[in-house]
Amino acid sequence: MVIAGAFFVAWALRGRAKALLRKSNRWKVVDRQITKVADTLALVTLPFLWLVIQYLSGLIAAFAEWPHHLITITVSLLTAWIIIGLATILIRDKTWSKTLTIVT
């Protein structure tokens, strides 16, 4: 129940987070590298927000001594999803990007 609830909260917040990242692209002082990072982060906004919410809920469950094994597994899988997603985005060669996605 917590996992699904955290997903829907992250899904609801992703629009605001993407808007904030897009707003950073409009700054005249911002370097092209920062703009590229903001564009890349916009692609993984949902899993990142979901990861943060899941991590916090896992901490709360651990502190309250509630069972939290599924939350821990979800945090691990979300972390892997973000790392694989960022790696495939940042690798420019499509062949290597697809290979990395399939192998992992």
C-alpha positions as CSV (number, residue, x, y, z in Angstrom):
1,M,0.0,0.0,0.0
2,V,2.8,2.4,0.9
3,I,4.7,1.6,-2.4
4,A,1.6,2.4,-4.5
5,G,0.8,5.5,-2.5
6,A,4.4,6.8,-2.9
7,F,4.2,6.2,-6.6
8,F,1.0,8.3,-7.0
9,V,2.5,11.1,-4.9
10,A,5.6,11.1,-7.0
11,W,3.4,11.0,-10.2
12,A,1.5,14.0,-8.9
13,L,4.7,16.0,-8.1
14,R,6.6,15.2,-11.3
15,G,4.9,18.0,-13.2
16,R,6.0,20.6,-10.8
17,A,9.6,19.2,-10.7
18,K,9.8,19.1,-14.5
19,A,8.6,22.7,-14.6
20,L,11.2,23.7,-12.1
21,L,13.9,22.0,-14.2
22,R,12.6,23.7,-17.4
23,K,12.6,27.0,-15.6
24,S,16.3,26.6,-14.9
25,N,16.9,26.2,-18.7
26,R,15.6,29.7,-19.3
27,W,18.3,31.4,-17.2
28,K,20.6,33.5,-19.4
29,V,23.6,32.9,-17.1
30,V,23.3,29.1,-17.1
31,D,26.0,27.2,-18.9
32,R,25.1,24.7,-21.7
33,Q,26.4,21.9,-19.5
34,I,23.9,22.8,-16.7
35,T,21.1,22.9,-19.3
36,K,22.1,19.5,-20.5
37,V,22.1,18.1,-16.9
38,A,18.6,19.7,-16.3
39,D,17.3,18.1,-19.5
40,T,18.7,14.7,-18.5
41,L,17.3,14.9,-15.0
42,A,13.9,15.8,-16.4
43,L,13.8,12.4,-18.0
44,V,14.2,10.6,-14.7
45,T,12.0,12.8,-12.6
46,L,9.3,10.3,-11.7
47,P,11.6,7.5,-10.6
48,F,13.8,9.9,-8.6
49,L,10.8,11.4,-6.8
50,W,9.5,7.9,-6.1
51,L,12.9,6.9,-4.8
52,V,13.1,9.8,-2.4
53,I,9.5,9.1,-1.1
54,Q,10.2,5.4,-0.8
55,Y,13.5,6.0,1.0
56,L,11.8,8.3,3.5
57,S,9.0,5.9,4.1
58,G,11.5,3.1,4.7
59,L,13.3,5.2,7.3
60,I,10.0,5.9,9.0
61,A,9.1,2.2,9.0
62,A,12.5,1.2,10.3
63,F,12.3,3.8,13.1
64,A,8.8,2.7,14.1
65,E,10.0,-1.0,13.9
66,W,7.4,-1.9,11.3
67,P,8.2,-4.5,8.6
68,H,9.7,-2.8,5.6
69,H,11.3,-5.5,3.5
70,L,9.3,-4.6,0.4
71,I,10.1,-1.0,0.7
72,T,13.8,-1.8,0.9
73,I,13.5,-3.9,-2.2
74,T,11.7,-1.2,-4.0
75,V,14.3,1.4,-3.1
76,S,17.0,-0.9,-4.5
77,L,15.1,-1.5,-7.7
78,L,14.4,2.2,-8.2
79,T,18.1,3.0,-7.6
80,A,19.0,0.5,-10.3
81,W,16.4,1.9,-12.6
82,I,17.7,5.5,-12.3
83,I,21.3,4.4,-12.8
84,I,20.5,2.4,-15.9
85,G,18.3,5.2,-17.2
86,L,21.0,7.8,-16.7
87,A,23.7,5.6,-18.2
88,T,21.6,4.9,-21.3
89,I,20.8,8.6,-21.7
90,L,24.4,9.8,-21.3
91,I,25.9,7.2,-23.7
92,R,25.7,8.8,-27.1
93,D,26.2,5.7,-29.2
94,K,22.8,4.0,-29.6
95,T,24.3,0.5,-30.0
96,W,26.1,0.7,-26.7
97,S,23.1,2.3,-25.0
98,K,20.8,-0.5,-26.1
99,T,23.4,-3.1,-25.2
100,L,23.7,-1.7,-21.7
101,T,19.9,-1.7,-21.3
102,I,19.6,-5.3,-22.4
103,V,22.6,-6.6,-20.4
104,T,21.5,-5.0,-17.2
